[in-house]
Amino acid sequence: MSSKAEVMNTKQSRLKTRQRNGRKAEEVETVDYKMVTFTLGGKDYAVDILKVKEIAKFAGFTYVPNTPAYVAGVFNLRGEIISIIDLRIMFGLPVEKRPEGDPERGLILRLNDMLIGVIVDSIDRVVGINSSRIQPPHPIFGDINIKYISGVVDNDDRLYIILDVERIFGRESQEAEEQKRLTLEGQLGAAAAASGAPTVGAGMQPGAGEQRGEPGTEDASAAGTAASAEELEAAQDQYELDLTFIKEALASYEQFHAGALNADWITTRYEQWRSERKAAQRPVQFESGDDALEFLRGFYSRDSNRFWGPEQVELFREVLPERLRNTITVWNPGAGKGFESYSLACLLKKAYPDSTLKIWASDNDLLNISTAPNLVFREDDLPSFYREFTVEGSNGYSFAGMIKDSVFFEYHDITHPNAVPEMDMIVARDLLSFLSPEQQATVLNEFYEKLLDHGLLILGDNETGLDDRRWQRVQGARIAAFQKK
């Protein structure tokens, strides 16, 4: 039998264990600072995650002459020209030579209204800590000027040097902005010259007769005279040329690829665009990246970047099968800030209340996908459909555990393989159109392999032309729903 002293010692030991566990739990609960960690010259560094737009691999960037040695060049990031800075060269650190064709690893930083890319040795991970643990910098960190370090923190036996990117690049912003003046017009001009199309730039002239009142571009009905065969052929050629240019410009400015998938929308929008531009006496071809954004107005699916409203919920409910497995698996690439993933979770929980739900939600925007699990909103922002799945907290409303626990958010680039299990459903609205034709084919192959037989694939509202015999459009569906054959 144990003595009284032994019993007391046992109780004290258990109490201390509970206290230690309590302190650990408290530390986890009070994580208020997240940072993206990476290596430079064999040391561990970090950047505030709020300054990081995404993790990237840089290949094919353009060298800019007469710039500092640490300016690796400029890079076309989905239509925006950004400067690429090699942090290793900037800080005088050794640079490991990569094999031929191997892209550089780096980050896209968001500094106020400017994006800038930085090259590092390797990307590590996202680390969450309590900001009170961050210590002031010390002169012992001789590799980098102390004024560029915001603090240091020890985590899991690794010492991270946190960089103050605002201070580092503040003096470079003017140079970076100057480099951004190297617009896409030169690149588009080179591509157009190779294809026989007119070049783009300040000296670009409108299409034949545009803005000059010449009859060659007027519709025959508007001119009130019979057009000759040559005039009709010239007008048709100009029509096709303008359309070709717009498709190429959409790919360059916004990484939007016009093809069979979105052909119906492109045709309709192009006709509307021509009418709008002629009424405004402006060229049909794009004059800037803003025109590309304006052209894409109306492409995105209903209730994008917000909780689904009653109409979208009903349209989605119409394509759901009467029964699914006891454990329902869903893949939601392009999840963004999580509005769509949570909408899906609530809808499926109502449709199949007795099933276990697992949603894999992924996106290549590191900031959005990192904050999605802790999404907080006002009661007025949420349609009544969702109210039963929410709880009120000190900062607003959030989803209850049964919903939050069913969604797994992760950083992932859809063009890379994903280890998700077999799925009952894949929801990828407005995603494929922003991939190249080759990438679309690769991703569709992965979708096909991941889906169970007769599984559902939901694409964007205007991605209705899935030209692939392996998929069958769901009969009577009012959204772009396809079933694996």
C-alpha positions in Angstrom: 0.0 0.0 0.0 1.3 3.5 -0.8 2.2 5.8 2.0 0.5 9.2 2.5 3.6 10.9 1.3 3.7 8.9 -1.9 0.1 9.7 -2.5 0.8 13.4 -2.0 3.8 13.3 -4.3 1.7 11.6 -6.9 -1.0 14.3 -6.7 1.6 17.1 -6.8 3.2 15.5 -9.8 -0.1 15.3 -11.6 -0.9 18.9 -10.7 2.4 20.1 -12.1 1.8 18.1 -15.3 -1.7 19.7 -15.7 -0.2 23.1 -15.1 2.5 22.5 -17.7 -0.1 21.2 -20.2 -2.2 24.2 -19.4 0.6 26.6 -20.1 1.3 24.8 -23.4 -2.3 25.0 -24.4 -2.4 28.7 -23.5 0.7 29.3 -25.7 -1.0 27.5 -28.6 -4.2 29.6 -28.1 -2.3 32.9 -27.9 -0.4 32.5 -31.2 -0.7 36.0 -32.7 2.2 36.2 -35.1 2.8 34.0 -38.1 5.9 34.1 -40.2 7.2 32.4 -43.4 10.6 30.9 -42.7 13.4 30.3 -45.2 17.2 30.0 -45.4 20.0 32.3 -46.5 23.6 31.4 -46.4 22.9 28.5 -44.0 20.9 30.6 -41.4 17.2 30.6 -40.7 15.3 33.8 -41.6 11.6 34.8 -41.5 9.2 37.4 -42.8 5.8 38.4 -41.4 3.2 36.3 -43.2 1.1 39.5 -43.7 3.9 40.7 -46.1 3.9 37.5 -48.1 1.5 37.1 -51.0 2.7 33.7 -52.1 5.6 31.3 -52.4 7.0 31.2 -55.9 9.5 29.6 -58.2 11.2 32.1 -60.6 12.2 30.9 -64.0 12.5 32.9 -67.2 12.8 36.3 -65.7 14.3 39.1 -67.8 17.6 40.7 -67.0 17.5 44.5 -66.9 20.8 46.2 -67.8 22.3 49.1 -65.7 20.7 47.9 -62.4 22.4 46.9 -59.2 23.9 43.4 -59.1 21.3 42.1 -56.7 18.5 43.0 -59.1 18.1 39.6 -60.9 15.6 41.0 -63.4 11.9 41.5 -63.9 9.2 38.7 -63.9 5.8 38.5 -65.5 3.5 37.5 -62.5 0.1 36.8 -64.1 0.3 40.0 -66.2 2.1 42.3 -63.7 5.7 43.0 -64.2 7.6 42.8 -60.8 11.2 43.2 -59.8 13.2 40.2 -58.6 15.8 40.9 -55.9 18.3 38.2 -54.9 18.6 38.7 -51.1 21.8 36.6 -51.1 23.6 39.1 -53.3 22.0 42.1 -51.6 23.4 40.9 -48.2 26.8 39.7 -49.6 26.0 36.0 -48.8 27.3 33.0 -50.8 25.1 32.0 -53.7 24.7 28.3 -54.4 24.6 27.7 -58.2 21.6 25.7 -59.3 21.5 23.1 -62.0 20.7 24.4 -65.5 16.9 24.9 -65.8 16.2 24.6 -62.1 14.1 27.6 -61.1 15.0 29.9 -58.2 13.0 29.6 -54.9 11.5 32.7 -53.5 8.6 34.8 -52.1 6.3 37.4 -53.6 6.1 40.2 -51.0 3.2 42.6 -50.8 4.5 46.0 -49.8 1.7 48.5 -49.7 0.6 48.7 -53.3 3.7 47.2 -54.7 4.7 43.5 -55.3 8.3 42.5 -55.3 9.9 39.1 -55.7 12.9 37.9 -53.5 15.2 34.9 -54.2 16.3 32.8 -51.2 18.2 29.5 -50.8 15.1 27.5 -49.8 11.6 27.9 -48.3 11.0 26.2 -45.0 7.5 26.5 -43.6 4.9 28.7 -41.8 5.6 29.1 -38.1 3.2 30.5 -35.5 4.4 32.1 -32.3 3.4 34.5 -29.6 4.8 37.9 -30.5 6.0 38.5 -26.9 8.7 36.0 -27.6 10.3 38.1 -30.3 13.5 39.7 -29.0 15.3 42.9 -30.3 18.1 42.3 -32.8 21.7 42.2 -31.6 24.9 43.3 -33.5 26.1 39.7 -33.4 24.1 39.1 -36.5 26.9 40.4 -38.7 25.8 39.0 -42.0 23.0 41.6 -42.3 22.9 45.2 -41.2 21.0 45.3 -37.9 18.7 48.1 -39.1 17.2 45.5 -41.6 16.3 43.1 -38.7 13.0 43.6 -36.8 13.8 40.9 -34.2 14.9 37.4 -33.5 13.0 34.4 -32.0 13.9 31.0 -30.8 11.4 28.3 -31.8 11.9 24.5 -31.7 15.6 24.9 -31.1 16.0 27.1 -34.2 16.9 30.8 -34.1 15.0 32.8 -36.7 16.1 36.3 -37.8 13.0 38.2 -38.7 13.6 40.7 -41.6 12.1 44.1 -41.8 11.2 44.0 -45.5 9.6 47.5 -45.4 12.9 49.0 -44.4 15.0 46.8 -46.7 13.0 47.7 -49.8 11.9 51.2 -48.9 14.9 52.6 -50.6 14.5 50.3 -53.6 10.8 51.1 -54.3 11.6 54.0 -56.6 13.9 51.8 -58.7 11.4 49.0 -58.6 8.6 51.3 -59.8 10.9 52.5 -62.6 11.5 48.9 -63.7 7.8 48.2 -63.7 7.5 50.7 -66.5 8.8 47.9 -68.7 5.3 47.0 -69.5 3.9 44.0 -71.3 3.4 46.0 -74.4 6.9 45.2 -75.6 6.4 41.5 -75.0 3.0 41.5 -76.7 4.5 43.5 -79.6 7.2 40.8 -80.1 4.6 38.1 -80.1 2.4 40.0 -82.4 5.2 40.6 -84.9 6.0 36.9 -84.9 2.4 36.1 -85.8 2.0 39.0 -88.3 -0.3 41.0 -86.0 0.2 44.7 -85.4 2.5 45.6 -82.5 1.4 47.2 -79.3 2.7 50.4 -77.8 2.3 54.2 -77.7 2.6 54.3 -81.5 0.0 51.6 -82.1 -2.7 52.7 -84.5 -6.3 51.8 -84.3 -7.6 49.0 -86.5 -8.4 50.0 -90.1 -10.7 53.0 -90.0 -11.3 53.0 -86.2 -11.8 56.4 -84.7 -11.3 58.0 -88.1 -14.8 57.5 -89.6 -13.5 55.4 -92.5 -16.1 53.2 -94.0 -13.9 50.1 -94.0 -14.8 49.3 -90.4 -18.4 50.3 -90.3 -21.1 47.7 -90.5 -22.8 47.5 -93.9 -26.2 48.3 -92.3 -24.8 51.3 -90.4 -23.1 52.7 -93.5 -26.3 52.5 -95.4 -24.5 51.3 -98.6 -23.8 47.9 -100.0 -20.3 46.8 -99.0 -18.0 45.2 -101.6 -16.8 41.6 -101.1 -13.3 43.1 -100.4 -14.6 45.4 -97.7 -16.5 42.6 -96.0 -13.5 40.4 -96.1 -11.3 43.2 -94.7 -13.8 43.8 -91.9 -13.9 40.1 -91.1 -10.1 40.0 -91.0 -10.0 42.9 -88.6 -12.7 41.2 -86.5 -10.6 38.1 -86.2 -7.4 40.0 -85.6 -8.9 42.0 -82.8 -10.2 38.8 -81.2 -6.8 37.1 -81.5 -5.1 40.1 -79.9 -7.6 40.2 -77.0 -7.1 36.5 -76.3 -3.3 36.9 -76.3 -3.5 40.0 -74.1 -5.8 38.3 -71.6 -3.2 35.5 -71.2 -0.4 38.0 -70.7 -2.1 40.5 -68.4 -4.3 38.2 -66.3 -3.2 34.6 -67.1 -6.7 34.0 -68.5 -6.6 31.5 -71.4 -9.4 31.6 -73.9 -10.3 28.2 -75.3 -13.0 25.6 -75.8 -13.7 25.6 -72.0 -14.9 29.2 -72.0 -15.6 29.8 -75.7 -19.3 30.6 -75.4 -18.6 33.3 -72.8 -15.7 34.8 -74.8 -17.8 35.1 -78.0 -20.6 36.8 -76.2 -18.3 39.1 -74.2 -16.3 40.0 -77.3 -19.4 41.1 -79.2 -20.5 43.2 -76.2 -17.0 44.6 -75.9 -16.8 45.7 -79.5 -20.1 47.6 -79.1 -19.0 49.3 -75.9 -15.7 50.4 -77.4 -17.1 51.7 -80.6 -19.7 53.7 -78.6 -16.9 55.2 -76.6 -14.8 55.8 -79.7 -12.0 53.7 -78.4 -9.9 50.9 -80.0 -11.3 47.4 -79.7 -7.8 46.1 -78.8 -6.6 46.6 -75.2 -4.7 49.8 -74.4 -3.6 48.6 -70.9 -4.0 46.0 -68.2 -7.0 47.8 -66.9 -8.8 46.9 -70.2 -8.1 43.2 -69.5 -9.7 43.5 -66.1 -12.7 45.3 -67.5 -13.1 42.7 -70.2 -13.2 39.9 -67.6 -16.0 41.7 -65.7 -18.9 39.3 -65.5 -16.8 36.2 -66.0 -16.6 35.1 -62.4 -19.2 32.7 -61.0 -22.1 33.8 -58.9 -21.2 34.6 -55.3 -17.5 34.5 -55.8 -15.4 35.6 -52.8 -18.5 35.7 -50.5 -20.8 33.3 -48.8 -23.3 31.6 -51.3 -26.7 33.2 -51.4 -30.0 31.3 -51.5 -30.0 31.1 -55.3 -26.5 29.6 -55.6 -27.3 27.2 -52.8 -30.4 26.0 -54.6 -28.6 25.6 -57.9 -25.9 23.5 -56.3 -28.5 21.4 -54.4 -30.1 20.5 -57.6 -27.1 18.6 -58.9 -26.5 16.6 -55.7 -27.2 12.9 -55.8 -29.9 11.6 -53.5 -27.4 9.6 -51.5 -23.7 9.6 -50.9 -21.4 7.5 -48.8 -21.3 7.7 -45.0 -18.1 9.7 -45.3 -18.3 12.4 -48.0 -15.0 13.7 -49.4 -14.7 17.0 -51.3 -11.8 18.8 -52.9 -12.1 22.6 -53.2 -8.9 23.9 -55.0 -8.9 27.7 -55.3 -10.5 28.1 -51.9 -9.2 31.7 -51.4 -10.4 33.1 -48.1 -12.7 30.2 -47.4 -16.1 31.5 -48.2 -16.8 28.9 -50.8 -15.4 26.0 -48.6 -17.6 27.0 -45.7 -20.6 27.4 -47.9 -20.1 23.9 -49.3 -19.7 22.5 -45.8 -23.0 24.0 -44.5 -24.9 23.0 -47.7 -23.6 19.4 -47.6 -24.2 19.1 -43.9 -27.8 20.0 -44.4 -28.2 17.7 -47.4 -26.6 14.7 -45.7 -26.9 15.3 -42.0 -26.0 11.7 -41.0 -22.8 11.6 -43.1 -19.2 12.6 -42.0 -17.9 15.4 -44.1 -14.3 16.1 -45.1 -13.4 19.0 -47.4 -9.8 19.6 -48.6 -9.6 23.3 -49.3 -6.4 24.6 -51.0 -5.1 27.7 -52.6 -1.7 29.2 -53.7 -2.3 32.5 -52.0 -0.5 31.9 -48.7 -2.0 34.8 -46.8 -5.6 33.9 -47.7 -5.3 30.2 -47.0 -3.5 30.8 -43.7 -6.2 33.1 -42.3 -9.2 31.1 -43.6 -9.4 28.7 -40.7 -10.0 31.6 -38.3 -12.6 33.4 -40.5 -14.7 35.9 -38.4 -17.7 37.8 -39.8 -20.6 40.0 -38.8 -24.0 38.4 -38.4 -25.4 40.7 -41.2 -22.8 39.3 -43.6 -24.2 35.8 -43.4 -27.5 34.6 -45.1 -29.9 33.0 -42.7 -29.3 29.6 -44.3 -26.0 29.3 -42.3 -27.1 30.7 -38.9 -27.6 27.3 -37.3 -23.9 26.5 -37.9 -22.4 29.6 -36.3 -21.3 30.7 -32.9 -20.8 34.2 -31.5 -17.5 35.3 -30.1 -15.9 38.4 -28.7 -14.8 39.6 -32.2 -17.9 38.5 -34.1 -19.3 35.3 -35.5 -17.5 32.2 -36.7 -18.5 28.7 -37.6 -19.1 26.0 -35.0 -16.7 23.2 -34.5 -18.8 20.7 -36.6 -18.2 22.9 -39.6 -14.7 24.1 -39.0 -13.5 20.6 -38.2 -14.8 19.3 -41.5 -12.6 21.7 -43.6 -8.9 21.2 -44.0 -7.1 24.3 -45.4 -3.7 23.9 -46.9 -1.3 25.9 -49.2 -1.0 24.2 -52.6 -0.4 25.1 -56.2 -2.9 23.2 -58.3 -0.3 22.7 -61.1 1.7 20.4 -58.7 0.5 16.9 -57.7 -1.7 16.6 -54.6 -1.9 13.7 -52.2 -5.6 14.1 -51.5 -7.6 10.8 -51.3 -10.3 9.7 -53.7 -13.2 12.2 -53.8 -16.9 12.2 -54.2 -16.9 15.7 -55.5 -14.4 18.4 -56.8 -15.5 22.0 -56.8 -13.1 24.2 -58.8 -15.0 27.2 -60.0 -13.2 29.7 -62.3 -9.9 27.9 -61.8 -9.1 26.1 -65.1 -9.5 29.2 -67.2 -6.5 30.8 -65.5 -4.3 27.8 -66.4 -2.5 27.3 -69.7 -4.0 24.6 -72.0 -1.2 22.2 -71.0 -1.8 22.9 -67.3 -5.6 22.5 -67.8 -5.0 19.0 -69.4 -2.8 18.0 -66.5 -5.2 19.2 -63.8 -8.2 17.6 -65.5 -6.3 14.3 -65.6 -5.7 14.6 -61.9 -9.3 15.4 -61.2 -10.3 12.4 -63.2 -8.0 10.1 -61.2 -9.0 11.5 -57.8 -12.8 11.3 -58.4 -14.7 8.2 -57.6 -16.8 6.6 -60.4 -19.7 8.9 -61.2 -18.3 11.6 -59.0 -19.2 15.3 -59.6 -16.9 18.0 -61.0 -18.2 21.5 -60.6 -16.6 24.2 -62.7 -17.2 28.0 -63.1 -20.5 29.3 -64.4 -18.9 30.3 -67.7 -16.7 27.2 -68.0 -19.3 25.1 -69.8 -17.3 23.8 -72.8 -15.5 20.9 -71.2 -14.4 19.2 -74.4 -13.4 15.8 -72.9 -15.3 12.6 -73.5 -14.5 11.3 -70.0 -16.9 13.8 -68.6 -20.7 14.1 -69.1 -22.7 17.2 -68.4 -25.2 16.7 -65.7 -28.6 16.7 -67.4 -30.8 19.7 -66.5 -28.1 21.3 -64.4 -28.2 25.1 -64.2 -24.5 25.3 -63.2 -21.4 23.8 -64.9 -21.7 20.4 -63.3 -20.1 17.3 -64.9 -20.0 13.7 -63.9 -17.1 11.2 -64.4 -18.1 8.5 -66.8 
